[in-house]
Amino acid sequence: MIYNYLGKTGLKVSNLGFGASSLGGVFRNIDEGEAINAVFTAVENGINFIDVSPYYGHYKAETVLGKALKEIPRDRFILSTKVGRYGKDGVNTWDYSGKRAVESVYESMERLNVDHIDLINVHDVEFADLKQVAEETLPALTELRTKGIAGHVGITDLQPENLKWLVENTPEGTIETILNFCHYCLNDDLLTEYIGFFESRGIGIINASPLSMGLLSERGTPDWHPAVQPLKDACARAAEYCRQQGYPIEKLAVQYATGNNPHIATTLFSSANPANVLKNISYVDEPIDMELVAKVREIIGDQMRVRWKNS
């Protein structure tokens, strides 16, 4: 496993990180014992960065992850969670007030069985009033950082433009990391246009969803995916071509996202299956076939960088 510094935070994170959304049963029903073992497997095999949110599974992901973390020495993992996006009884809710952000951090610590969070993020800022995030949510989190409850403060979103705007409109040092998903993968490398900006300000870059939320998979794009049909079709053709070469597109996608840009500190994948965790770790250790990368991008063609709205 390769480890990289996350901006100027001083945190040294594994270049493959564990995204705990699957532990909330976000994509399919899970076996809780198996999900806990997936966390153990990740940490035992060198993954030290774990990201979660109260939104995933409407608190379930944090609860299941917390059961695993109480069995793992605290110095073995770097923990990231979020504020702003929640839900209950299948209904999504958003609250970016400073008061709710502070309450949320303490609630997350209780569910996660920890006494501090290494990285607190404002979740999916496109659903918020960006001015409120800049003037209320982030100041509340930086106060927790001053108190030592939160080690570092970051922001997350699908749209990199929003991340850039918040960095430009908050005091230097407020935002220490950004998390962007689906924009550094085989079908979309938009994030590369923003890397120089974030690095110039010492901000650590976290990439997520190397499979582009399931677009890049042999299983096929899930029905709920918000991408347009031409993009789904192009990715399906690319997946079939990779299958014919005996090289699963999932493997190529993970290798591309974790090993093809030294400016990205870590890339998050998610699985509640220990065997799949091991499989993803093994992908990172193998050399990538760049000729196949070129062919996949050729197949995707004019659907490269075709975007969708978050949901």
TIGU-869898 format. One line per 4 residues: their letters; for each residue x, y, z of N, C-alpha, C. Coordinates in pm, whole numbers, plus 50000, padded with zeros to 5 digits. Each point is the difference from the previous one (the first is absolute). Layout:
N
A) X/Y/Z/X/Y/Z/X/Y/Z | ...
% end
This chain:
311
MIYN) 50085/49880/50000/49915/50120/50000/50089/50125/50000 | 49962/50095/49918/50070/50129/49994/49924/50098/50090 | 50076/50087/50069/49939/50099/50088/50043/50140/49956 | 49907/50092/50002/50025/50136/49953/49954/50100/50105
YLGK) 50068/50114/50007/49955/50107/50089/49876/50066/49941 | 49903/50026/50086/49875/50062/49960/50013/50152/50015 | 50044/50063/49893/50023/50144/50004/50097/50037/50110 | 49966/50101/50079/50085/50046/50110/49948/49954/50136
TGLK) 49910/49901/49999/49942/49953/50126/50100/49925/50086 | 50103/49945/49937/50093/49913/50072/49954/49857/50004 | 49877/49975/49953/49948/49863/49996/50061/49927/49881 | 50048/49877/50025/50055/49918/49893/49903/49886/49974
VSNL) 49933/50006/49886/49889/49909/49973/50034/49898/49892 | 49939/49884/50010/50018/49896/49898/49939/50048/49869 | 50067/49969/49889/49950/50052/49872/49869/49932/49958 | 49967/49888/50063/49868/49940/49987/49931/50015/50135
GFGA) 49887/50069/50003/49929/50022/50124/49870/49922/50004 | 49950/49978/50121/49877/49924/50019/49882/50094/50017 | 49910/50002/49904/49877/50075/50010/49893/49913/50062 | 49944/50044/50111/49910/49914/50078/49853/50012/49961
SSLG) 49968/50061/49887/49860/50013/49962/49931/49865/49989 | 50072/49899/49950/49940/49867/49986/49953/49943/50133 | 50064/50039/50108/49962/49948/50132/49861/50046/50040 | 49949/50101/49934/49866/50048/50028/49894/49933/49915
GVFR) 50040/49900/49921/49904/49935/49912/49949/50093/49893 | 50084/50094/49959/49959/50101/49902/49969/49936/49865 | 50080/49900/49961/49986/49942/49867/49922/49869/50000 | 50012/49925/50110/49928/49872/50013/50003/49959/50146
NIDE) 49918/49905/50035/49998/49952/50138/50134/49938/50036 | 50041/50016/50126/50129/49948/50043/49983/49907/50119 | 50100/49916/50018/50013/49921/50121/50092/50078/50094 | 49950/50037/50118/50077/50089/50087/50134/49940/50041
GEAI) 50002/49871/50032/50125/49936/50039/50102/50003/49888 | 49953/49976/49877/50089/50005/49884/50051/50141/49977 | 49913/50099/50019/50038/50139/49981/50109/50040/50101 | 49984/49958/50124/50102/50029/50102/50132/49934/49963
NAVF) 49993/49877/49951/50122/49932/49956/50065/50070/49881 | 49919/50065/49917/50055/50075/49887/50088/50114/50051 | 49956/50065/50107/50081/50107/50061/50130/49942/50056 | 49989/49889/50074/50121/49936/50054/50096/49964/49887
TAVE) 49947/49945/49893/50083/49958/49886/50073/50119/49939 | 49930/50110/49985/50061/50120/49942/50117/50047/50086 | 49978/50012/50130/50104/50052/50088/50117/49902/50011 | 49970/49872/50009/50105/49898/50011/50089/49995/49877
NGIN) 49948/50048/49888/50077/49994/49875/50049/50136/49953 | 50012/50093/50093/50071/50124/49972/49916/50123/49975 | 49868/49988/49989/49917/50118/49982/49985/50070/50134 | 50035/50127/50006/49990/50072/50128/49903/50118/49995
FIDV) 49944/50030/49882/49908/50113/49988/49858/49946/49980 | 49910/50039/50091/49862/49954/49997/49908/50121/49998 | 49909/50002/49904/49908/50112/49984/49856/49953/50012 | 49919/50076/50072/49860/49963/50022/49917/50127/50008
SPYY) 49871/49985/50024/49911/50115/50016/49875/49954/50074 | 49939/50088/50080/49871/49963/50061/49891/49978/49895 | 50018/50054/49881/49902/49985/49894/49995/49857/49946 | 50112/49929/49999/50004/49868/49939/49917/49900/50080
GHYK) 49893/49954/49937/49911/49910/50070/49923/50067/50111 | 49997/50135/49996/49932/50077/50105/50046/49954/50138 | 50129/50019/50025/50071/49973/50125/50050/49855/50012 | 49951/49910/49917/50039/49859/50015/50149/49978/49975
AETV) 50055/50067/49897/50141/49978/49967/50090/50037/50116 | 49973/50115/50064/50081/50039/50115/49984/49901/50115 | 49879/49950/50020/49975/49906/50110/50075/49870/49978 | 49992/49945/49879/50070/49875/49970/50152/50021/50004
LGKA) 50045/50110/49942/50143/50030/50003/50049/50014/50143 | 49921/50065/50085/50038/50017/50139/50020/49868/50073 | 49920/49899/49966/50017/49868/50061/50134/49939/49962 | 50044/50029/49878/50132/49950/49957/50112/50081/50065
LKEI) 49986/50131/50002/50108/50086/50047/50032/49981/50148 | 49900/49963/50080/50028/49983/50142/50090/49880/50026 | 50020/49916/49896/50090/49885/50012/50137/50026/49937 | 50020/50120/49946/50125/50032/49930/50072/50110/50076
PRDR) 50130/49985/50027/50075/50108/50067/49984/50133/49925 | 49982/50107/50074/49970/50131/49939/50111/50049/49909 | 50123/49959/50025/50109/50048/49915/50014/49923/49869 | 49910/49904/49978/50005/49923/49877/49916/50060/49887
FILS) 49920/50101/50031/49914/50054/49895/49985/50152/50013 | 49979/50063/49886/49970/50142/49989/49855/50010/49958 | 49919/50067/50081/49855/49995/49984/49945/50133/49949 | 49917/49990/49898/49936/50116/49939/49848/49980/50001
TKVG) 49926/50101/50045/49855/49996/49985/49950/50138/49960 | 49868/50019/50000/49944/50119/49935/49885/50058/50080 | 49962/50122/49962/49882/50067/50056/49921/50062/49886 | 49870/50025/50026/49920/50075/49904/49893/49920/49930
RYGK) 50028/49871/49976/49905/49916/49928/49963/49882/50088 | 49870/49977/50017/49953/49898/50094/49882/49925/49939 | 49919/49940/50085/49882/49930/49954/49944/49912/50109 | 49873/49968/49987/49935/49912/50097/49877/49939/49934
DGVN) 49983/49870/50025/49883/49929/49948/49989/50015/49848 | 50117/49996/49934/50002/50007/49855/49984/50138/49940 | 49994/50102/50084/49982/50137/49951/50130/50078/50017 | 50050/50059/49893/50123/50079/50004/49972/50137/50063
TWDY) 50093/50046/50082/49989/50134/50058/50135/50068/49993 | 49996/50135/50000/50121/50079/49995/49992/50108/50107 | 50110/50026/50068/50005/50108/50098/50146/50043/50014 | 50030/50118/49946/50138/50049/50000/50021/50110/50104
SGKR) 49910/50010/50096/50018/50099/50106/50120/49963/50086 | 50062/50101/50057/50114/49975/50088/49962/49916/50120 | 49883/50028/50056/49953/49926/50118/49986/49851/49969 | 49936/49970/49888/49981/49859/49965/50132/49933/49965
AVES) 50092/50073/49939/50131/49943/49967/50073/49955/50126 | 49999/50084/50102/50068/49965/50125/49932/49880/50065 | 49867/50003/50007/49927/49886/50057/50033/49872/49925 | 50007/50010/49868/50023/49883/49916/50136/49937/50027
VYES) 50100/50083/50021/50134/49946/50028/50000/49918/50128 | 49939/50051/50105/49995/49926/50126/49918/49872/49987 | 49890/50006/49923/49920/49880/49977/50081/49895/49923 | 50075/50045/49900/50082/49907/49922/50106/49934/50086
MERL) 50063/50077/50088/50102/49942/50088/49940/49889/50086 | 49879/50021/50046/49935/49897/50083/49972/49874/49919 | 49948/50018/49879/49973/49883/49916/50128/49929/49960 | 50106/50077/49978/50126/49944/49951/50092/49951/50112
NVDH) 49961/50022/50124/50079/49954/50115/50141/50061/50002 | 50008/50131/49973/50128/50071/50005/49981/50130/50078 | 50113/50057/50045/49991/50126/50075/50050/50119/49920 | 50040/49976/49877/50030/50110/49909/49991/49948/49856
IDLI) 49976/50093/49908/49992/49967/49857/50120/50065/49932 | 50071/49924/49919/50119/50055/49935/49965/50105/49894 | 49890/49978/49929/49961/50092/49892/49848/50012/49998 | 49952/50123/50014/49856/50028/49991/49974/50076/49869
NVHD) 49906/49949/49922/49967/50061/49870/49858/50054/49999 | 49979/50109/49927/49865/50043/49966/49958/49920/49877 | 49892/49926/50012/49960/49900/49902/49917/50059/49886 | 50040/49970/49876/49922/50035/49881/49952/50145/50004
VEFA) 50093/50091/49990/49967/50141/50021/49907/50057/49893 | 49982/49931/49889/49910/50052/49896/49855/50006/50049 | 49968/49926/50105/49864/50003/50055/49981/50114/50100 | 50108/50071/50027/49996/50109/50099/50005/50136/49932
DLKQ) 49971/50103/50077/50034/50136/49961/50150/50013/50027 | 50079/50018/49895/50145/50002/50017/50045/50111/50095 | 49928/50111/50001/50035/50107/50094/49979/49955/50144 | 49895/49922/50025/49979/49948/50136/50113/49905/50038
VAEE) 50043/49917/49907/50112/49910/50028/50124/50080/50036 | 50026/50107/49922/50119/50082/50023/49992/50078/50131 | 49882/50051/50032/49987/50094/50112/49952/49935/50129 | 49945/49877/49991/49944/49939/50121/50049/49857/50023
TLPA) 49985/49913/49899/50036/49859/50021/50149/49984/50024 | 50081/50055/49912/50145/49984/50014/50055/50066/50126 | 49957/50122/50037/50047/50056/50126/49967/49912/50121 | 49883/49936/49999/49964/49910/50110/50097/49883/50008
LTEL) 50039/49948/49884/50093/49886/49999/50142/50044/50037 | 50040/50119/49957/50134/50045/50037/50010/50026/50150 | 49888/50036/50063/50001/50015/50145/50021/49864/50068 | 49939/49895/49945/50022/49865/50052/50146/49958/49976
RTKG) 50056/50044/49889/50142/49972/49974/50087/50067/50105 | 49969/50123/50036/50076/50070/50104/49991/49929/50133 | 49884/49940/50028/49981/49928/50126/50060/49860/49999 | 50046/49954/49884/50060/49867/49992/49900/49888/49978
IAGH) 49873/50034/49983/49899/49898/49972/50015/49949/49857 | 50026/50092/49909/50028/49967/49861/50146/50033/49970 | 50066/49907/49935/50139/50027/49966/50013/50097/49884 | 49916/49980/49898/50010/50080/49877/49861/50017/49940
VGIT) 49989/50097/49909/49871/50037/49942/50007/49995/49848 | 49896/49941/49939/49996/49992/49855/49859/50018/49947 | 49986/49992/49868/49871/50012/49933/49991/49893/49892 | 49877/49958/49967/49981/49901/49896/49889/50043/49905
DLQP) 50013/49956/49874/49893/50025/49904/50030/49927/49870 | 49895/49975/49923/50016/49946/49865/50053/50107/49905 | 49960/50125/50023/50036/50108/49908/50127/50072/50048 | 50111/49986/49929/50125/50063/50046/49994/50152/50003
ENLK) 49912/50060/49919/49987/50145/49999/49960/50053/50138 | 49911/49925/50068/49955/50043/50132/50114/49992/50103 | 50082/49898/49988/50114/49985/50091/50096/50118/49982 | 50026/50034/49875/50090/50111/49969/49943/50131/50055
WLVE) 49869/50023/49982/49938/50123/50047/50016/50015/50150 | 49979/49894/50074/50010/50008/50146/50143/50026/50045 | 50097/49940/49933/50140/50028/50034/50031/50148/49976 | 49949/50053/49891/50026/50139/49965/49928/50099/50092
NTPE) 49894/49954/50065/49917/50092/50078/50000/49970/50150 | 50105/49937/50046/50021/49978/50143/50144/50036/50035 | 50027/50034/50125/50137/50035/50038/50097/49884/49974 | 50121/50034/49963/50102/49900/49975/50016/49909/50123
GTIE) 50008/49871/49975/50016/49905/50108/49871/49944/50055 | 49887/50062/49962/49871/49948/50046/49978/49860/49945 | 50011/49987/49870/49978/49872/49931/50135/49935/49976 | 50018/49881/50053/50128/49930/49988/49998/49887/49897
TILN) 49880/49947/49971/49988/49893/49902/49873/50018/49920 | 50000/49941/49879/49877/49990/49922/49982/49854/49961 | 49874/49959/49991/49966/49866/49951/49907/50018/49881 | 50042/49947/49886/49923/50008/49877/49982/49859/49946
FCHY) 49881/49969/49949/49978/49863/49953/49954/49999/49855 | 50036/49891/49932/49961/49973/49861/50066/50094/49899 | 50101/50075/50041/50068/50088/49906/50149/49970/49987 | 50042/49886/50053/50132/49948/49962/49987/49849/49989
CLND) 49949/49961/49884/49979/49859/49970/50012/49982/49848 | 49983/49880/49951/50026/49971/49859/49914/50083/49905 | 49879/50035/50041/49910/50071/49910/49993/50151/50026 | 50074/50047/50101/49990/50143/50033/50121/50042/50081
DLLT) 50082/50089/49944/50120/50048/50072/49993/50150/50026 | 49879/50052/50016/49981/50144/50022/50080/50052/50120 | 50016/49919/50101/50070/50043/50120/50141/50050/49969 | 50062/49948/49895/50136/50042/49967/50010/50149/49973
EYIG) 49890/50061/49955/50003/50144/49971/50003/50084/50128 | 49971/49940/50114/49993/50073/50126/50115/49966/50095 | 50078/49900/49967/50106/49954/50090/50100/50112/50028 | 50041/50072/49897/50097/50107/50019/49949/50106/50096
FFES) 49873/50035/49989/49939/50099/50088/50005/49953/50145 | 49954/49878/50026/49997/49951/50137/50142/49983/50057 | 50090/49949/49920/50137/49981/50048/50068/50133/50031 | 49970/50103/49923/50063/50130/50023/49961/50058/50135
RGIG) 49892/49948/50056/49954/50045/50132/50024/49896/50108 | 50077/49899/49966/50038/49899/50099/49888/49908/50042 | 49898/49989/49916/49882/49921/50034/50015/49856/49952 | 49976/49905/50089/50008/49860/49965/49882/49957/49914
IINA) 50026/49910/49906/49899/49958/49904/49962/49854/50021 | 49871/49978/50024/49945/49866/50016/49910/49972/49881 | 50025/49889/49934/49920/49956/49887/49909/49886/50047 | 49880/49992/49945/49910/49893/50041/49926/49944/49880
SPLS) 49956/49876/50015/49922/49928/49900/50076/49975/49871 | 50106/49919/50005/50074/49968/49878/49916/49927/49896 | 49890/49937/50045/49912/49931/49905/49887/50092/49951 | 50011/50128/50033/49902/50100/49957/49858/49957/50038
MGLL) 49986/49963/50127/49870/49959/50057/49940/49881/49924 | 50086/49912/49950/49953/49879/49935/49993/50005/49849 | 50032/50114/49939/50005/50005/49854/50106/49906/49945 | 50113/49991/50072/50114/49922/49954/50002/49864/50070
SERG) 49906/49915/49962/49991/49870/50065/49943/49896/49905 | 50044/49876/50017/49947/49891/49920/49854/49973/50035 | 49962/50029/50124/49862/49977/50044/49903/50089/49923 | 50048/50115/49958/49915/50094/49928/49956/50114/50088
TPDW) 49965/50112/49938/49960/50119/50075/49871/49975/50076 | 49995/50033/50129/49877/49982/50077/49887/50089/49948 | 49876/49955/50019/49884/50071/49947/49990/50144/50052 | 50046/50020/50125/49985/50132/50062/50103/50102/49952
HPAV) 50097/49956/49923/50110/50090/49961/49946/50118/49918 | 50041/50123/50034/49945/50118/49933/50063/50035/49865 | 50097/49922/49954/50066/50031/49873/49902/49985/49882 | 50028/50073/49894/49918/49990/49879/50025/49865/49932
QPLK) 49902/49953/49923/50009/49867/49940/50118/49984/49906 | 50033/50099/49915/50117/49981/49911/50129/49974/50078 | 50018/50063/50116/50118/49974/50081/49996/49860/50058 | 49884/49958/50049/49986/49863/50052/50033/49898/49891
DACA) 49951/50024/49880/50024/49908/49889/50148/49994/49965 | 50066/50116/49998/50142/50004/49966/50083/49924/50103 | 49968/50018/50127/50073/49930/50105/49974/49850/49996 | 49879/49961/49962/49968/49858/49986/50083/49938/49888
RAAE) 50017/50074/49891/50083/49950/49890/50146/49986/50044 | 50046/50096/50078/50138/49994/50050/50017/49882/50095 | 49902/49976/50084/50007/49887/50093/50003/49868/49926 | 49920/49989/49895/49998/49877/49921/50133/49978/49929
YCRQ) 50059/50107/49949/50131/49987/49935/50104/49950/50100 | 50002/50058/50119/50095/49956/50102/49978/49853/50036 | 49874/49961/50010/49969/49860/50032/50056/49907/49894 | 49989/50040/49875/50053/49918/49891/50152/49988/50006
QGYP) 50065/50101/50059/50147/49996/50014/50042/49924/50126 | 49903/49953/50078/50032/49931/50125/50051/50093/50108 | 49957/50127/49994/50050/50104/50091/49878/50078/50051 | 49945/49965/50115/49878/50065/50046/50014/50152/50002
IEKL) 49898/50069/49954/50007/50146/49997/50013/50057/50141 | 49947/49929/50101/50015/50045/50138/50148/50008/50038 | 50076/49902/49958/50143/49998/50030/50070/50118/49934 | 49970/50022/49872/50062/50110/49927/49963/50133/50063
AVQY) 49874/50013/50039/49951/50126/50057/50068/50033/50132 | 50014/49900/50087/50066/50023/50129/50147/50031/49979 | 50064/49929/49911/50141/50026/49973/50021/50140/49944 | 49913/50041/49909/50012/50133/49942/49983/50108/50106
ATGN) 49901/49985/50084/49969/50103/50099/50104/50010/50110 | 50064/49890/50034/50095/50001/50112/50144/50019/49958 | 50033/49973/49875/50141/49998/49965/50041/50089/49887 | 49908/50083/49953/50031/50075/49878/50015/50149/50022
NPHI) 49986/50046/50127/50018/50143/50027/50056/50019/50140 | 50127/50038/50011/50064/50011/50131/49947/50115/50085 | 49917/50087/49942/49949/50115/50074/49875/49966/50082 | 49944/49883/49977/49883/49955/50075/50048/49913/50115
ATTL) 49967/50040/50123/50053/49930/50117/49940/49862/50018 | 49870/49989/49980/49933/49872/50022/49875/49991/49915 | 49963/49878/49963/49877/49974/49926/49916/49903/50079 | 49873/50034/50021/49909/49919/50081/49922/49902/49914
FSSA) 49996/49875/50046/49907/49902/49944/49915/49950/50115 | 49889/49934/49969/49912/49954/50106/49958/49856/49977 | 50007/49920/50106/49951/49863/49995/49976/49950/50141 | 49892/49924/50016/49973/49937/50129/50036/49852/49996
NPAN) 50078/49961/49900/50040/49861/49980/50151/49987/50015 | 50049/49923/50097/50145/49987/50022/50075/49954/49875 | 49941/49907/49924/50067/49950/49880/50018/50111/49897 | 49900/50085/49987/50010/50112/49906/50103/50103/50046
VLKN) 50012/50016/50132/50103/50090/50053/50138/49950/49959 | 50023/49871/50021/50129/49942/49963/50025/50011/49850 | 49895/49981/49922/50014/50008/49854/50044/50141/49958 | 49938/50101/50058/50037/50138/49965/50143/50032/50042
ISYV) 50041/49952/50116/50138/50022/50045/50097/49933/49904 | 49967/49880/49954/50089/49929/49906/50010/50074/49868 | 49891/50066/49956/50005/50075/49876/50107/50110/50007 | 50005/50067/50114/50092/50113/50015/50145/49955/49991
DEPI) 50026/49877/50039/50138/49949/50001/50049/49955/49864 | 49910/49990/49902/50039/49951/49868/50018/50115/49901 | 50089/49983/49902/50022/50107/49901/49878/50017/49910 | 49973/50124/49961/49884/50032/49917/50034/49983/49852
DMEL) 49902/49960/49921/50014/49988/49856/49954/50132/49936 | 50095/50087/49970/49965/50131/49948/49945/49994/49857 | 50037/49897/49924/49942/49983/49867/49851/49972/50011 | 49963/49923/50102/49859/49971/50021/49927/50126/50047
VAKV) 50066/50080/50083/49940/50128/50041/49967/50085/49878 | 50095/50009/49907/49980/50080/49879/49883/49945/49918 | 49989/49868/49990/49892/49939/49923/49865/50026/50067 | 49994/49990/50132/49876/50026/50071/49955/50144/49979
REII) 50092/50092/50009/49964/50141/49981/49956/50025/49855 | 50059/49927/49906/49958/50011/49860/49856/49950/49984 | 49968/49889/50067/49864/49945/49992/49900/50096/50062 | 50034/50060/50112/49909/50095/50065/49982/50124/49914
GDQM) 50105/50039/49930/49992/50101/49895/49939/50132/50044 | 49895/50043/49931/49944/50133/50027/49919/50005/50130 | 49994/49888/50070/49934/49999/50131/50099/50028/50114 | 50127/50016/49966/50098/50040/50102/49958/50133/50062
RVRW) 50006/50007/50132/49969/50121/50078/49853/50042/49991 | 49914/49913/49951/49858/50033/50003/49953/49990/50146 | 49936/50106/50046/49971/50012/50143/49853/49976/50030 | 49972/49989/50131/49862/49987/50045/49985/50076/50129
KNS) 49877/50020/50041/49973/50073/50123/49996/49903/50118 | 50052/50045/50112/49998/49919/50122/49855/49980/50045 | 49977/49894/50076/49864/49972/50046/50001/49948/50142
% end
